Amino acid sequence: MLVAALVLVLGLAACGGGYGESKKSEEGTTTTIGGVQAENHGTKDVSGESGKVEVEMYDYYFEPTVLKGKPGQKVTIELKNVGKAAHTFTLTEQSVDREVQPGDEAEADITFPQSGELTFICKFHKSSGMVGALEAE
């Protein structure tokens, strides 16, 4: 029975996907964003949203990791730090840099790129893979 469980776990672990798909089974896999290897904790399509979009900050990843939106779409990211360390949501191309202490919340107004993707990071933990992306559909 232990062998069967091990085979099942290994089989599931081998079934990963790209970050562009929104499957729960992807969570915990890795992906490369902006040249940095990051833990993938899901993709969320926010193209129909006009208000706030929640992004949780953990030690050391964003959830969801990738946000998909319409080219030029503007949304407010509601940042919730549920980790034990201070984190930032830094989007250099749009002069956004919000520091959020553990247990705190902050907001950031962002605009999706006209094409391709923009990388956002935690400037404290980028080297630990705390990166994410805004992706134009």
C-alpha positions as CSV (number, residue, x, y, z in Angstrom):
1,M,0.0,0.0,0.0
2,L,2.9,2.4,0.8
3,V,4.4,1.7,-2.7
4,A,1.0,2.4,-4.3
5,A,0.8,5.7,-2.5
6,L,4.4,6.6,-3.4
7,V,3.7,5.9,-7.1
8,L,0.6,8.1,-7.0
9,V,2.4,11.0,-5.4
10,L,5.3,10.7,-7.9
11,G,2.8,10.5,-10.8
12,L,1.0,13.6,-9.6
13,A,4.3,15.5,-9.1
14,A,5.3,14.7,-12.7
15,C,2.1,16.3,-14.0
16,G,3.0,20.0,-14.0
17,G,2.0,22.8,-16.3
18,G,3.0,26.3,-17.4
19,Y,2.0,29.2,-15.3
20,G,-0.3,30.4,-18.0
21,E,-2.9,27.8,-17.1
22,S,-5.2,28.1,-14.1
23,K,-5.2,24.7,-12.5
24,K,-5.0,24.1,-8.8
25,S,-2.6,21.2,-9.4
26,E,0.0,23.7,-10.5
27,E,0.4,25.1,-7.1
28,G,3.8,24.4,-5.6
29,T,5.5,23.8,-8.9
30,T,8.1,26.2,-10.2
31,T,8.2,28.5,-13.2
32,T,10.5,31.2,-14.5
33,I,9.3,34.8,-14.4
34,G,11.5,37.7,-15.5
35,G,14.5,35.3,-15.5
36,V,13.9,34.3,-11.9
37,Q,12.8,30.8,-10.8
38,A,9.7,31.2,-8.7
39,E,7.2,29.0,-6.9
40,N,4.0,28.9,-8.9
41,H,0.9,29.5,-6.8
42,G,-1.7,29.9,-9.4
43,T,-2.9,32.1,-12.2
44,K,-6.0,34.3,-11.9
45,D,-7.9,35.8,-14.8
46,V,-9.0,39.3,-13.7
47,S,-10.0,40.6,-17.2
48,G,-13.6,41.0,-16.0
49,E,-12.6,42.9,-12.8
50,S,-13.0,46.6,-12.5
51,G,-12.3,47.0,-8.8
52,K,-9.9,45.4,-6.4
53,V,-8.0,42.2,-6.9
54,E,-6.5,40.4,-3.9
55,V,-2.9,39.2,-3.9
56,E,-1.6,37.4,-0.8
57,M,2.0,37.7,0.2
58,Y,3.5,34.6,1.9
59,D,7.1,33.7,2.9
60,Y,8.3,33.7,0.0
61,Y,5.8,33.8,-2.8
62,F,2.7,35.7,-4.2
63,E,-0.7,34.0,-4.5
64,P,-1.8,34.1,-7.2
65,T,1.6,34.3,-8.9
66,V,0.3,35.5,-12.3
67,L,-2.6,37.8,-13.0
68,K,-4.1,37.9,-16.5
69,G,-5.9,41.0,-17.7
70,K,-6.8,42.9,-20.8
71,P,-4.2,45.1,-22.4
72,G,-4.2,48.5,-20.7
73,Q,-6.7,47.4,-18.0
74,K,-6.4,49.2,-14.7
75,V,-7.0,47.5,-11.4
76,T,-6.2,48.0,-7.7
77,I,-4.2,45.2,-6.2
78,E,-5.2,44.6,-2.6
79,L,-2.1,43.2,-0.9
80,K,-2.4,41.1,2.2
81,N,0.8,40.0,4.0
82,V,0.0,36.7,5.6
83,G,3.7,35.8,6.1
84,K,6.0,36.4,9.0
85,A,8.4,38.8,7.2
86,A,7.9,42.2,5.7
87,H,7.4,42.1,1.9
88,T,7.1,44.5,-1.0
89,F,5.0,44.6,-4.1
90,T,7.4,46.4,-6.5
91,L,6.6,47.0,-10.1
92,T,9.5,49.2,-11.3
93,E,8.0,50.0,-14.8
94,Q,5.0,51.7,-13.1
95,S,6.9,53.3,-10.1
96,V,5.0,51.1,-7.7
97,D,6.7,50.1,-4.5
98,R,4.5,49.1,-1.5
99,E,6.0,47.7,1.7
100,V,3.6,45.6,3.7
101,Q,4.4,44.4,7.3
102,P,3.3,41.0,8.5
103,G,-0.5,41.0,9.2
104,D,-1.0,44.3,7.3
105,E,-2.6,45.2,4.1
106,A,-1.9,47.8,1.4
107,E,-3.1,48.7,-2.1
108,A,-1.4,49.4,-5.4
109,D,-2.9,50.7,-8.6
110,I,-1.5,48.9,-11.6
111,T,-2.1,48.8,-15.4
112,F,-1.7,45.7,-17.5
113,P,0.8,45.9,-20.3
114,Q,-0.4,46.4,-23.9
115,S,1.2,43.0,-24.7
116,G,3.4,40.4,-23.1
117,E,4.0,40.5,-19.4
118,L,5.4,42.8,-16.6
119,T,7.3,41.3,-13.7
120,F,6.6,42.3,-10.1
121,I,8.8,41.4,-7.2
122,C,9.4,41.6,-3.5
123,K,12.6,43.5,-3.4
124,F,13.6,41.9,-0.1
125,H,13.0,38.3,-1.4
126,K,13.5,38.3,-5.1
127,S,16.6,36.1,-4.7
128,S,14.3,33.6,-2.9
129,G,12.0,33.5,-6.0
130,M,9.3,35.9,-4.7
131,V,8.3,37.2,-8.2
132,G,5.1,37.3,-10.1
133,A,3.7,38.7,-13.4
134,L,1.0,40.8,-14.9
135,E,0.1,39.1,-18.3
136,A,-1.9,40.7,-21.1
137,E,-4.3,38.3,-22.7
